[in-house]
Amino acid sequence: MDLSSLFDTPKPVIGVIHLLPLPTSPRWGSSLKEVIDRAEQEATALAAGGVHGIVVENFFDAPFTKNRVDPAVVSSMSLIVHRVKHMVSIPVGINVLRNDGHSALAIASCVGAKFIRVNVLTGVMATDQGVIEGDAYNLLRYRRELGTDVKIFADVLVKHAQPMSVPQIAVAVHDTIHRGLADAVILSGWATGYPPTSEDLKEAKLACGDTPLLVGSGANWDNVSQLMEYADGVIVSSSLKRNGQIQQPIDPIRVSRFVDAVRLDIANKKIIRNAEEQILRSPPVSLK
């Protein structure tokens, strides 16, 4: 998969909208309008700040179920994503936490979203929701039944979890791509707000081959240059919040600063690459 075909750039910045608690969640505030208003404000802030895509996820519904979410969550997310999609011109994706890829795929196919994020597509992970097993078998068949081309971005050794089967990054990446048929791979740190190490990113990138690799957590304008050394894109939310506090809404100024840092990094690396190519093309200097 070529990310530029989806995001119009080879190195996309994908912002995340953390939805306020939805119906049936413990902290549900009994006002879907409040949830929608916040989501629309954050979508506008992300798009105005220059991100190339948006993921909508039910982040504040914790504690999460490891299986299918309540139908009320599917209904409300369908409505919200539909509203967001018609407010912005950039691709919109969906993550139904903790691991309800089927609901995410159903919502995406109905509202025209372009991609979904699946935390555990293959393998077995021990999480705070219990043991979660990947279900690529049924998810990929469900996508075919729906007749949709929604892309599947799959986490490898996902955050807030410990592997119970394959702890090696390279093997997990290979299985996720070649046995789980993921369209892109996501690598995160151990928890929300924590980045993966450069060593892990390098190993994952080598295992990915032509499949895109995205940073899934912990990116900010100070470390994004280092993270993008091996990654093909970045998914970001926490560092874009007002004052960097996860409970706060998205801050458009912080979004712009982050996107500018990515653009500057890409430009600098292009200058260096062009200079290196020029040196290689230059004739050798005679010592006579």
Protein Blocks (a to p, Z undefined) as FASTA:
>chain_A
ZZklmnopabdcdddddddddehiaklghiaklmmmmmmmmmmmmmmnopabdcdddfkl
pccdfbdcdfklmmmmmmmmmmmmmmpcbdcdddddfklmklmmmmmmmnopabdcdfbl
gdcdddfkbpcddfkkmmmmmmmmnopabdcdddehiehiacfkbmcfklmmmmmmmmno
pabdcdddfbehiacdfklmmmmmmmnmmaccddfehiafklmmmmmmmmgbdcdfklmp
ghhiakbccdfklmmmmmmmmmmmmmmmmmmmmmmmmmmmpccddfZZ
